[in-house]
Amino acid sequence: MSKPKPATSEIIAKAYQSFLDKKGVTARMGQKRMMNLCYGLVNSIKVDDSGNRTSAPAVCVIEAGTGTGKTLGYSIPLIPLAQAKEKTLILSTATVALQEQVVHKDLPDIRASAGLDFTFAMAKGRGRYFCKLRAAREAEKEMELFGFQDETIKILTDEFDDDLWNGDRDTYPVEITDKIWQKANAVAGQCPAHHCPHFKSCPFYKARDEMDSVDVIIANHDIVMADLSLGGGVVLPEPKNCIYVFDEGHHLTSKAISHFSSTCSLDAAIKWSDEIFDMVIPLVDSYDDNMERYATTLNSLASELKKELVLTKEFLLRNLPFKGEYDNRQTCIFPRGETPHEVIHYAKTVGKVLEELKNTNGKMTAIIEDKAKGPEGGEHKMIVGELDNKLSTLVTAWAQFVNVNKRDKQGIPFARWVDVNRDKKNEIVINSSPVHAGEMLKSIVWKDAHAAIITSATIRSLGKFDAYLDQAGLPADTPTLLAQSPFDYENNGVLFIPKMKFSPKDSAAHTTEVGSLLPTLVLRKRGCLVLFASKKQMTEVFEMMPDDIQDKILMQGSIPKSEIVSRHKLRIDRGDDSIIFGMSSFSEGVDLPGDYCNNVIIAKLPFMVPTDPVSLTLAEWMESVGRNTFEEISVPDACIKLIQSVGRLIRTEQDTGAVTILDNRLVTKRYGAGILDSLPPFKRVIRR
């Protein structure tokens, strides 16, 4: 008689204890609370006979402090749960770097130490895979034009054919340049799918098939957004069959906004319009008279498109009030996101021609679908597919640019604006973008997913989850958890706020005061990181430093970020002092434990004045409905950025050091107390 299968809760408990024993570490309270919430959320979901969720959307938000071990905190409970419920666990990160860390380090470690038996694979965008059909087409074009083909393309094709390479760009033994790769990578709109003569060996579809069979898929937010925007189940399994974990979830809202924005360079579209007829010439002789008629129509429409684009560009250059800090790049932002009527007139004309082009290409596609056979048919499907992909993008960009009535359910408008680049012969680019991610995430993620867990080291602002819940389109009663860091902040760190004569409101005086204080502050410890909110202040303060201190400074902008970190570590390893002058990118994702960073100095609170079109449009709408943008956006955003900056100090349980903030608004302004209460509980030295 076989043994009864252990309950999922028993499997989880055993796996966690096994991991702790093999690693020789003790359980962390924050980690255990995180595991309990993940388990409770997923286990309480009501389902029908097919396993589909019938209860309300299952979403929770977890702030897991540095050192909590959040990857273990969600993986240990969710992997067995997903297996038991026959769901796929999607681990989504904000960056490819973290994605690779989870694939190559974290999950293999969990599998080996926790004793869990599971499979996993890394999801990549279609563009990371080789397309033999595109490579062959490119080689043929080069032979016709130049009498020879690029040797690198030939080598890639030969090695793929000989099974010496699997077609994944990241597994090729040497780097493939972008210039070469763009000629041979897979492109969604050009893919003839199962009609392709190379379909059975296609590396993208092989990888896609693997996604359906593994227990855990490691993706990133861009891939997840791309899949869900297409309805789900295109690159990844269907959302209803997935449990999502959005790690570094504080990036999710901005990723969603970016993904659903649209842009179109009029100059690039004008140039492309001249190429349309050449693209379809190979189709004319292979089909009946209808194909020739449609190709002729396409050519006429392409000429009309070029004419309308030129007229629109001339009108925009003559009539829009472009403004900008730099003369070569300027912007015209439309108030309330409303494209002016006279601009709409021109844009609608362009949009109408684009729609006619798309419809005509659709008729040509229908002929090919009906009559094409063999390898040539796959080639022809690629041609019309490429056209359709480009036209669909352009149609969306122009439709979104003129649809001024498009708002979400809260009435929040889209941002719309026009850029001009004077250095590129007055290149004109039209843009539109949502300004709030809430309704999008609600409709394409939370509504359809079996469950979703959002986690990050910094999600709360002013000690609350409210701002994030609003931005992510989640109700106020969404389950939330603060999984406390195990670090002993009170004994290992000091927060110092010196008495400052000048507020950052007086920019020049504050900069001078910062410059006078830094020579003493930067040399208190060997590894110093000074964070600035503006490049102007960073540069001016650097110029104020004595020569002996300038020699110790590695300043962002002078050399690449990765090189700054490498040189800094080398200096500390040699026993020398080293100082990094950096901006916002150094406040997140930079890990400098121990002596590499035991002295963090923050020049001022990272308040960002909204200058970009998306932020300005959102602020404008909020003010129009009586909401306070400073309290609802500026202060919470500054608070999160400050927490991230302060978080550079203590990276391990052994780290010690000091954080100094040179901004008296923390003690003079009403919001200062709330921001201070949000910071780690260091010992505090505040001079008023």
N, C-alpha and C positions, 0 to 999 in steps of 0.2 A: 504494500500500500504506500503510495507516494505521500511525501510530507505536504501539509497545507502550505499554500503560498503565503509568505509573510505579508502583513499589512504594510502599506506604503509608509505609514508613520514609523514603523519599526525599521524599515530599510533606511529611512532618513537618519534616525537616531544612531543606528549602527554605523552608517557611513561617516557621520560627523565625528563620532568617538574614534573611529579608525583613523581618520585624518589627524585628529589631535594627538593620538598615540604615536603615529609614525613620524610626525613632525616634532614631537616632544614639546608641544605648547599647550597652554590652558585655554579653556573656553572664554570668549569675550562676550560680556553681557549684551553690548550693542549688536553683535553678530547674531546671538541667539534670538534676540527680539526681532531682528530682521527676518530670520528664518521662520519664526512663528507667524509673522504677518503674511509672508509669501505663501506659506502652507495654508493658513486660514482663508485667505482670499480665494485661492484656486479651488480648494476643497469644498467651499460652500456654494460653488456655482451650481445652479439647477440646470439640468439638460433634458432633452427629449430622447426618444429611443435611438436616435442616430448619433447621440453625443453632442448635439449642437446646443449652445447656451440658450436658455429660455428666460433666465433671470436678467436683472438690470446689468448694464455694463460693469465689468469687474476690473477696476483700476485702483491702484494705490500709489502713493508717493512717499519715498523714503529718502531722508537726508542721512547719509552714512558718513560720519566724521572720518577724517584722515586716520588711517590705522585700524579702521573697523574690520577690514577684510571683506568688502562688499561683494566681490566676485564669488567668494566661497559662500557668503551669506545668502545669495540667491541661487547659486548653482546646486548646492547640496539638497535643498528641498524641491526645487523645480524640475530637476532632471528626472528623478523617480516619479514625481507627480505627472509630468508630461507623458512619460512612458506608460503609466497606468491608465491614463485617460486617452491614450492614442492620439496625442497632439504633438506638434513639433515645437520645440523651444527655440525661439529666435532671440539671440543675444545681439543687440544692436549698440554699437559704440559711435562716438562722434567723429573718430578719426581712424584712418587705416592703420596707423601705428598701434593704437590700442587694440584694434581688431586682430592684428598679428600677434600681439602679446597674449591675448586670450587663446588664440589658436596654438601657438608654439610653446607657451609656458604654463598658463593657468589651467586650462582644461586637461592637458596631459598629466599635470601634477595632481589634480583632483581625481582623475581616473585611477592613477597609480596608488595614491595614498588613501583614498576613501573607499576603494574596493567596489566602485560602481562600474557596471558594464554598460557603456553607451558609445554611440558613434557620433562623429561630428565632422562638419566641413565648413569651409569659409566661402561665403557668397561674394561674388564680384560682379561688377557691371559687365554688360556684354562687350564693351569696348576694351576689356582686358584680354580678350580672346582673339586668336588668329582666324581669319576668314580666307579659305583657299580660293573661293570664287572671286572675291575682291582682289586678292593678290594676282590671280591669273588675268583679270581684267586690266589691272594696272600695268602688268608686264606687256600685255598686248598693245595698250595705248602707247607705251614708251617705245616699243618696237616700230610702230607706225610713224611716230613723230621723229624719233632720233636714230632708229636703226639698231638700237641695243636696249637692254633692260637693266635695271638696277641689280647689281650682283647680290646685294644683301637680301632683296626679296626672293631671288632665286635660291639662296642658301636656306632661308627660312622655310620655303616651300619644300625643298629637297629633304631637309631634316625632319619636317613634319611627316612627309610621305614615308620616310624610312623608319618611323617610330623612334627617332632620336630625340624628339621634343614633343610635348603633349599639347602645344598650342596656347598655353597660358604664358602671357608676357612675363609674369613674375618668376617663372621657373626657368627662363632662358638663361644660360650660363653667363652671358655678358649683357650689358645694358643695350636695349634697342632704342635708338633715338626716336623722339616724337615725330620727326620728319619722315622717317621710314615707317614707323608704326601706323601713322595715319593713312598710309596707303594700303594697309593689309589687315587692319583690325575689323572686327564685326561691328556692324551698324544696324540698329533695330529697323529703321525704315527701309533699308536696302535688302533685308533678309528675305529670301524666297521660301524659307522654312523647309517643309518636307518636299517642296518642289526642287530644291537645290540638288544637283548631282552629287554633292559631297555631304549630304545631310547625315548619313550614317557615321561619318568620321568627324562631324562638326564638334570642336572642343567645347563650344558654349552649350550645345544641347546635351552633351555628355555630362557636363557639370550640372546642368539643370535637372537631369534625371537623377543625379546623385542627391540633389536637394530633397527629393521626394522620399528618399529611403533612409536618411540619417535621423538621429534623435535630436541633435542640436545643430543649428545653423548660426554661424557667427557672421553677422552682416554689419553694415554701418547705416547711420540715419539717412544718408542720401539714397542708398539702394532701397531701403524700406519705403521711403517716400515715393520713389520712382515706381515701385511695384504697386503700392496702394493707390497712387493717382491713376493707374491704369485699371483699377478695379480689383487688384490683388490676384494672386495665383499665376502671375506672368513670369516673374523671376523667382519668387518664393512661393511656398504653399499657400493655399487660400487662408485669408485672415481668420475665418471661423475655426480653422484647425490649428491655429497658432496661439501660443502663449508668448507674448513679447516682453523682453526686458530692455528698457531704454537706459543704458548706462551713460554717464555724463549727460543725464536727461535735461540739464539746464540749457543745453544747446538745441534741444528738439524744436522749440517754438521758432527760433530764428532759421533753422534748417527748413522747416515747413514753409515759412514765408518766402525764403529764397527759392525754394523749389517751384512754387506756384506763381512766381513773377515771370513777366514776359519782356522781351527786348527785341528790337530790330534796327540794324544799321541800314539806313537808306542807301548809303554808298555801296555797301556789300550787296544789297538786293539789286541795285542797278547793274553792278558787274555780273551778278549771277543771271540776270534776265537775258544777257547776251549769250549765255551758255546753254539755255534750255533747248533750243532747236537742235544743236549739235548732239545733245544727249539722246534725242529720240530718233535721229536719222537711221541708226541701225534697225529700227523697227519697221520702217516703211516698206522695204522690199520683201519682208518675211510674211506679210499678211495681205488681206484684201484691200479694196479701194477705201473702205471705211477708215482703216488705219491711216492711210495717206491723208484723207480729209481731216481727220482729227489732228494729225501732226501739223498740217497747214494752219488749222485754227489755233493750235497751241503757239505756233510761231507768231501769228498776228497778235494774239493776246500778250505774248512776251514783249513785243514792241510797244503795245499800248501800256503795259505795266511800267516799262522803262520811262516812257513819256510822262506818266502820271507821277512817278517817283521823283523825277527831275523837277516837275512843277511844284510838287509838295515841298521838296527841299528848298527851292528858291523862295517859296512863300514863308516858310518857317524862319529862314535866315533873315528875311526882310522885316518880319513883323513881331517875332518873339523877343521879349526883354531878357536876354541871357545875362546872368550874373555869375561871378566866381572869384575866388581868392586869387586864382592864377589866370592870366590872360589867355593862355592856350587851351584851358578846359573850363567851359562854362555851362551853366544849367538854367533852365526855365522850369520852375515848379508850378503846377497849376493849383491855385487855391481850392481847398476842399476836394481835391482830386478830380475836379471837373474840367475836362478838356473844352476849351473855348469853341463856340459854335462854328466860327470861321475855319478853325483847324479841323473840326469834325467833318466839314464838307469835303475837304481834300482827302482826309483819311478814309472816309466812307467810299470814295471813288476808287482809291487804291484797294480797299478791302473787297469791293465788288469784282474787280478784275482778278484778284487772287482767287476768289471763289469760283469764277468761271474757269480759270486755269486748273483748279483742283477738280472740278466736275469733268472737264475734258480729259484730264489724265485718268480719271476714274473710268471713263468710257474706253480708253485705250487699255487699261488694266483688265477690264471685262473681256475684251477680245483675246488678250494673252491668256487669261485664265481658261478661256474656252478652247483655244486652239493650239497653244504652245505645247511642245513635246521635247523631251530630251534635254541635253545640256544647254542648248541654245535657249530653251524656254526659261531655264533658271536664270540665265544672263539677262533676258528681257524683263523678267519679274524684278530683278535687281534695279534695272533702269527706272521703271515706273515706280518702284518702291522708294528709291532715292528721291525722285521727284515729289511723291506724295508726302514723304517725311518732311522735306523742306517746305512744301506748300502748307502743310498742316501747321507747322510752327509759325509761319508768317501769317496765316489766317487768324490763328489764336492771338498773336501779338497785336495785330491791327484791330481785331474785334474787341479785345480787352481795353485797348487804348481809347476807343470811342464809346464804349458802353458805360457811360457815366452814371447810369442808374444801378449798376452792379454794386450791391452792398451785402454784408452778411446779415444774419437775423437780428443783430443788435443795431443795425443801421450804420455800421462802420464802413466808410468808403474805401475804395482802392486809391493808392497814390498813383499819380500820373505826372510824367515830366519828360522833358526833351534835353538831351546833352549835345553840345557841340565841341568838337576837338579841332582847334585852329591849326594845330601842327599837322593834321592829316587832311589838308585841303577842305577845311570846314566840314568834316564828317558829322552827319546828323544821326542821332540814335534816339528812337522813341522808346519809352519805358512805361510799364505799369506793374503794380505789385500790391498784394494784400498788405495791410499794416498790422493785422492781428490774426494770430494763428488759431484761436479758440474754435471757431465754427468748422474750420477745415479739419482739425484733428478730431473733433467730435464726430464728424460725418464719415471720415475715411478710416479712422483708427479705432476709437473707443467704441463706436456703435457695432462694428463688425468683428473685432478681435475676441477670441475666447476669453483672454485675460491680458492685462498689461500692468507691468511694474515699472515705475519711473524712479530712478535713483541717481544720486550725485553727492559729492562731498559738500556742495553749496547749492541749495535750492531755496531754503528759507531766506526771508528778508525781514529785518527788524524783529526777528524771533518768531515770525509767522509764515505759514505756507500760503496765505491768502493771495498774494500777488502772483505767485506761480500758478495757482489753481485757475485764476482768472485768465492768465495768458494762454493756458493750455486747454481752456474750454471745459474745465472739470467743475462739478458742483461743489458747494462749500462743505458738504458732508462726506466728501471723498476720504477714505481712510488714509491717514498720514502717520509717519513715525520719524522721530529723531533718534537715530542709533548713535549714541554718544561715542566719541573717540576714547580709546583706552589710555591716551597719553596724559601724563601728569603735568598739565599746563601750569598749574599754580606754582609748582616747585621748579619747573624746568625753564620757565620763560618770564620775562619782564616786559610789560607794556609801558613805554615812557612817552609822556606828552609834555614837552617843555613849555614854559611860558613864552608865548610869541607876541611881539609887539604889533605885527601886522597880519591881517586876514588875507587869504588868497584873493579876496575881492579887489584888493589893491595889488594888482599883479606885479608891478615893477618893484614895489617896496618888499613884498613877500619874497620875490626871487632874490633880492639882495640879502634879505635876512637868512634865507636858506643857504645861500652861498657863504655867509659868514659863520654859520653853525657847523656846516659839514666837515671842514678840516679836522675838527675835534671828534665829531661823531663817527666818521668812517673808519677811524683807526682803533676803535675800542676792541674790535675783534679782527681776526685775519681775513675771514671770508665775508665780504659786505655786498649787499644788494641794495641799490638805491633806485626806487621806482618813482617815475614822473608821470603826470597826467598829460603833459604836452611836450612835444619835441622842442618847441621854442624855449621853454624854461630849462629843459635838460641841457640844451646847447649853451645857454647863457650861464648857467651854474658851472658847467665844465670850464668855461673860459675864466671864471672867477677863482678856480682852484690853483693853489701854488704848484710850481713845476714838479716838485717831488711827489705830490699827490696825483697830478695828471698822469705821471708815468705809471701809476698803479691802476689807472682806470681803463676799463674796456667798455667803450660806449656803443650802444646799439645804433646801427646805421652806418658805422664805419667799416664793420666786417660782418659776415653772416652770423646769425644767432647761434648756430651750432658751433661755429669756430670760437665765438666768445666763451661759450660754456667749456669747450675743450681747453682753451688757454687758461681760463680761470682755474680749472681743476689742476692743471699742470703746475701753476704757480703755488697753489696751496699745498700740493704734494711735495714741492721743493722746500716748503717752510716759509715762503714769501707771503706778503700781504697782497690781496687782490680785491679790486672794487669793480662791480658791474654797475653801469648806468643804463637802465632799461626803461621801457614803457610797458603798456598793458600786456603785450604778448609774454613778458617775463613774469607776470603775476599768475599765470595759469599754465599747467603742464610742464613746468620746469622743476625737476627734482634734484636738489642740491643738499643732501643730508650732511650731518656732522659739521666739521669745520669749513666745508665748502660754502655754507651760508648760516652763520650764527649771529649776523647783524643785519637786520632788515630796516631800511629807512624809507618812509613814504612821504614824499614832498607835500602832497595835499590830497584831500578826499577826491576820489575819481569821479566827480560830477561831469557828465558829458552834456554839453549844450547841443540840443537836437538841431543838426544842420542838414542831415541827409533827408531826401524827400519822404521816405517811409516814416521816420520819426516825426517829422514836421507835420505830416498829414494826420497822423494819429493824435498828436498833441492838439492840433487845430480842432479835430472832431470832439475830443474830450472837453475842451474848453467851451465848445458850442453847446454841450449838454450839461454844463455846470459842474464838471468834474475838475479836480485840482491836479494838474499834471506834475507839479513839483512833488507833492506828497505821494501820488500814486505811481509815478514813473521814476522821476529823478532821484529821490531819496532811496527807494528800494533798490534801484540799479546800482547806485553808488555804494550802498551797504554790501551787496553781493560782491562787487568788485574789490571792496576793501577787505572783506573776509578772505577772498582768494589771495590777495596780496599778503596779508598777515600769515596765511597758511603756508607761505614759503619757508617759515622759520623752523617749525617742528615737523620733521618728516618721519622720524623713527622714535621709539620709546627712549632712546639714549640721548637724543638731541637736546641742546640747551642754547640759550641766546637771548637777544633782546630785539624788540620791535619799537621803533621810534616813529611817531606820526607828527609832522610839522604843520599842523593845521588846528588853530585855536577854535574853529567852529564846533569841534567835538565837545567843548566845554562852555561855549557862549551861546549856541543855538539850541532851540527846543528839541530839534530832531537828533542832536548829538548824543543825548543820553540813550536813545533807542539804538543807535548805531553801536555805541560802546557796549551795551548789554548783549549785542549779537556776536561780539568777538569772543575768542577762546578765553577762559578764565585765568589769564596770566596774573601774576602779581602786578599791581598797578602803581605807577609813580606819576601823578598828575600835578603839575604846577600851574596854578591859576593866576 
